[in-house]
Amino acid sequence: MPRFDEGRPEMTLEEFRLLRDHVYAHCGILIHENMKFVMERRLWPRLEALGIQDFGSYHRYLRYDAQRSAELEAAVESLTTHETYFFREPAQLKAFCEELVPILEKRNAHTRRLRLWSAGCSSGEEAYTLAMLLKESGRFDDWDVEVLGTDLSRRVLAVARRAEYGPSALRATPPDLLERYFIPVGVNRVRVRDDVKAWVNFGHHNLSDVAGSQLVPRSDVVFCRNVMIYFDLAARRRVLGVIRDRLCPGGYLLLGHAENLLSLGADFELVHLKGDLVYRRPELPGGEGR
């Protein structure tokens, strides 16, 4: 019986390292050598789409072709996963609602302006979740509120902007919130209501792009959950530097539960909430908030 991949090019170790390093330099995502098999299979469709016969030629295409930028995005798209859903990690969201939201309301009462950043937002479920939770609080109805979702993948950002989801994305959504913030649009599919969408914007952003990050507005809270697990130590430090710079002094950083800042030497304070541990950018001298 022939192999299912018979006739497709194999990736040499040298080709793997060249492609791995190219992807890492672009976005900080580190692919370990034990993932060579996965990289080979995920990039096969890209070679077939371009009519390229081997991975060495594909690496040269990524380096020198006029379409190299678009192809590099397509390659990274193929190598990354975007699994997420609404109301993910409910214990952390509960701590955010019960302990941080009242602080934010008091702290920003003089400006009545609130900014949240969902960094690595994938297809938008987290950004919309945060907007729904802010609406549920009833504290910010007449405030200037924006939840910014950014991601490296233009494909998932298109899904986020469309704001239509199926059962997998909704599997942890409480029934009452499903009824309150979504409208049916087809068999087993719903769309986020317009009043929630009005608080959410999306933009393309590479977290490793330090210069480009200056375009991200300063935020009161950054959610960057289950994103830095793809980075090595150097890339994590670089990304944390970006996040710290884009956080208001005294602003909060919430990571995924499998992530922490140990060994990173990051300039954040650990804050013990009743229901979670979060990080905070230290206040400026004199306690200035911004």
C-alpha positions in Angstrom: 0.0 0.0 0.0 1.5 3.4 -1.0 2.1 6.0 1.8 -0.5 8.8 1.9 2.2 11.3 1.4 4.0 9.5 -1.4 5.4 11.9 -3.9 5.5 14.9 -1.6 8.9 16.4 -0.7 10.6 15.6 2.6 12.0 18.3 4.7 15.7 18.0 5.6 16.9 19.0 9.0 18.8 21.9 7.4 15.6 23.1 5.6 13.6 22.8 8.9 16.1 25.0 10.7 16.2 27.6 8.0 12.4 27.8 7.9 12.1 27.7 11.7 14.5 30.5 12.1 12.8 32.6 9.4 9.4 32.2 11.1 11.0 33.0 14.5 12.6 36.2 13.2 9.2 37.3 11.9 6.9 36.7 14.8 8.8 35.1 17.7 7.0 31.8 17.4 9.5 29.0 18.1 9.0 25.6 16.6 11.0 22.8 18.3 12.8 20.1 16.3 10.4 17.5 17.5 7.7 19.4 15.5 9.6 19.0 12.2 7.1 16.4 11.0 4.2 18.7 11.8 5.8 21.7 10.0 6.5 19.5 6.9 2.9 18.4 6.6 1.4 21.8 7.3 3.6 23.5 4.7 3.0 20.9 2.0 -0.2 22.8 0.8 1.8 26.0 0.5 4.4 24.3 -1.8 1.6 22.8 -3.9 -0.2 26.1 -4.2 3.0 27.8 -5.4 4.2 24.9 -7.6 7.4 24.6 -5.6 9.1 21.3 -5.6 11.1 21.3 -2.3 11.5 23.1 1.0 14.8 24.6 0.1 13.2 26.4 -2.8 10.3 27.4 -0.6 12.7 29.0 1.9 14.3 31.0 -0.9 10.8 32.1 -2.0 10.2 33.4 1.5 13.4 35.3 1.5 13.6 36.8 -2.0 10.3 36.7 -3.9 8.3 39.9 -4.4 5.3 38.1 -2.8 7.4 37.0 0.2 5.5 39.0 2.8 2.1 37.6 1.9 3.5 34.1 1.7 5.2 34.4 5.1 1.8 35.3 6.6 0.3 32.3 4.8 3.1 30.1 6.2 2.6 31.3 9.8 -1.1 30.9 9.3 -0.6 27.2 8.4 1.7 26.6 11.4 -0.4 28.1 14.1 -3.7 27.1 15.7 -6.5 29.4 16.9 -8.6 27.3 19.2 -10.7 29.5 21.5 -14.2 30.1 22.7 -16.5 32.5 24.5 -16.2 32.8 28.3 -13.0 30.8 28.4 -11.4 30.4 31.9 -14.5 31.5 33.8 -12.8 31.7 37.2 -10.4 34.4 35.9 -13.3 36.3 34.2 -15.2 36.2 37.5 -12.2 37.7 39.3 -12.0 40.3 36.6 -15.7 41.2 37.0 -15.9 41.2 40.7 -12.5 42.7 41.7 -10.9 44.6 38.8 -14.0 46.1 37.2 -15.0 48.1 40.3 -11.4 49.3 40.6 -11.4 50.4 36.9 -14.7 52.3 37.4 -13.4 54.2 40.3 -10.0 54.8 38.8 -11.3 56.2 35.5 -14.3 58.0 36.8 -12.8 61.3 36.0 -12.3 60.5 32.3 -15.2 58.0 31.9 -13.0 56.2 29.4 -12.0 52.5 29.4 -9.6 50.6 27.1 -9.0 46.9 27.1 -6.7 45.0 24.8 -7.2 41.4 23.8 -3.7 40.6 22.5 -3.7 37.5 20.3 -7.4 37.6 20.1 -7.8 34.9 17.4 -11.3 34.9 16.0 -12.7 37.4 18.5 -14.4 35.4 21.1 -12.3 36.8 24.0 -12.8 40.5 22.9 -16.5 40.1 22.6 -16.7 38.2 25.9 -15.0 41.2 27.6 -17.4 43.7 26.0 -20.4 41.5 27.2 -19.0 41.3 30.7 -18.6 45.1 30.8 -22.2 45.5 29.7 -23.3 43.0 32.3 -21.7 45.1 35.0 -24.0 48.0 34.1 -21.2 50.4 35.1 -20.1 51.8 31.8 -23.2 52.4 29.7 -22.5 56.0 29.0 -18.7 55.7 29.0 -16.2 55.8 26.1 -15.4 52.0 26.0 -13.2 50.1 23.5 -12.1 46.5 23.5 -9.3 46.2 20.9 -8.6 42.7 19.6 -5.3 42.1 17.7 -3.9 39.1 16.0 -1.1 38.1 13.6 -3.6 36.2 11.4 -5.7 38.2 9.0 -7.8 35.1 8.4 -9.0 34.9 12.0 -9.5 38.6 12.1 -11.9 38.4 9.2 -13.9 35.8 11.3 -13.8 38.1 14.3 -15.2 41.1 12.3 -17.9 38.9 10.8 -18.9 38.0 14.4 -20.8 34.8 13.5 -20.2 31.7 15.5 -21.2 28.1 15.9 -21.7 25.6 18.7 -17.9 25.0 19.4 -17.3 28.7 20.1 -20.3 28.9 22.3 -19.9 25.8 24.4 -19.1 27.7 27.6 -21.6 30.5 27.1 -24.2 30.8 29.8 -27.7 30.4 28.3 -29.0 33.7 29.6 -26.0 35.6 28.0 -26.4 33.6 24.8 -30.0 34.9 24.6 -29.1 38.5 25.6 -26.1 39.2 23.4 -26.5 37.0 20.3 -29.1 36.8 17.5 -29.7 33.6 15.4 -28.5 33.8 11.8 -28.9 30.2 10.6 -28.9 26.6 11.7 -26.9 26.4 14.9 -25.2 29.8 14.2 -25.5 33.1 15.9 -24.2 36.7 15.5 -23.0 39.0 18.2 -25.4 41.9 18.7 -24.6 45.3 17.3 -24.4 47.0 20.6 -21.6 44.7 21.7 -19.8 45.0 18.4 -19.9 48.7 18.7 -17.5 48.5 21.7 -15.0 46.1 19.9 -12.5 46.8 17.2 -9.9 44.5 15.6 -6.5 45.1 14.0 -3.7 43.2 12.6 -0.6 43.2 14.9 2.5 41.2 15.3 3.4 41.2 19.1 7.1 40.9 18.2 7.0 44.1 16.2 8.2 46.6 18.8 8.0 49.6 16.5 4.6 48.7 15.2 3.3 48.3 18.7 3.4 52.0 19.2 0.2 52.2 17.1 -1.6 50.2 19.8 -3.4 52.6 22.2 -2.6 52.5 25.9 -4.9 50.1 27.7 -6.2 49.8 31.2 -6.2 46.0 31.0 -4.4 43.6 28.7 -5.6 40.0 28.2 -2.8 38.0 26.7 -3.9 34.5 27.5 -2.3 31.3 26.0 -0.3 33.3 23.6 3.2 33.4 25.0 3.3 29.6 25.2 4.4 29.7 21.6 7.4 31.9 22.3 10.9 31.2 23.7 12.3 33.2 26.6 13.8 36.0 24.5 10.6 36.5 22.5 8.5 36.4 25.7 10.6 39.1 27.2 10.3 41.2 24.1 6.5 40.8 24.0 6.2 41.6 27.7 8.2 44.8 27.1 5.6 45.7 24.4 2.7 44.9 26.7 4.2 46.9 29.6 4.7 49.9 27.3 1.1 49.8 26.0 -0.4 49.4 29.5 -1.4 52.5 31.5 0.6 52.8 34.7 -1.3 50.8 37.2 -2.9 48.8 34.4 -3.4 45.0 34.7 -2.1 42.1 32.7 -4.0 38.8 32.7 -2.3 35.7 31.4 -3.5 32.2 30.8 -3.5 29.9 33.8 -0.5 27.9 32.4 1.6 31.0 32.1 3.5 33.2 34.5 6.3 35.7 34.6 8.8 33.6 36.6 12.4 33.8 35.4 11.4 36.6 33.0 12.6 39.5 35.1 9.6 41.4 33.9 8.8 44.7 35.5 5.3 43.8 36.8 3.8 43.6 40.2 2.0 40.3 41.2 -1.5 41.1 42.5 -3.3 38.6 44.7 -7.0 38.8 44.0 -9.4 36.7 45.9 -10.1 34.5 42.9 -6.9 34.8 40.8 -3.4 36.1 40.4 -2.8 38.9 37.9 0.0 41.3 37.1 0.1 45.1 37.3 2.3 47.7 35.7 3.6 49.8 38.7 2.1 53.2 39.2 4.2 56.2 38.2 5.8 58.1 41.1 3.1 60.1 42.9 0.4 57.6 42.0 -0.5 59.0 38.6 -2.8 56.7 36.7 -1.7 57.6 33.2 
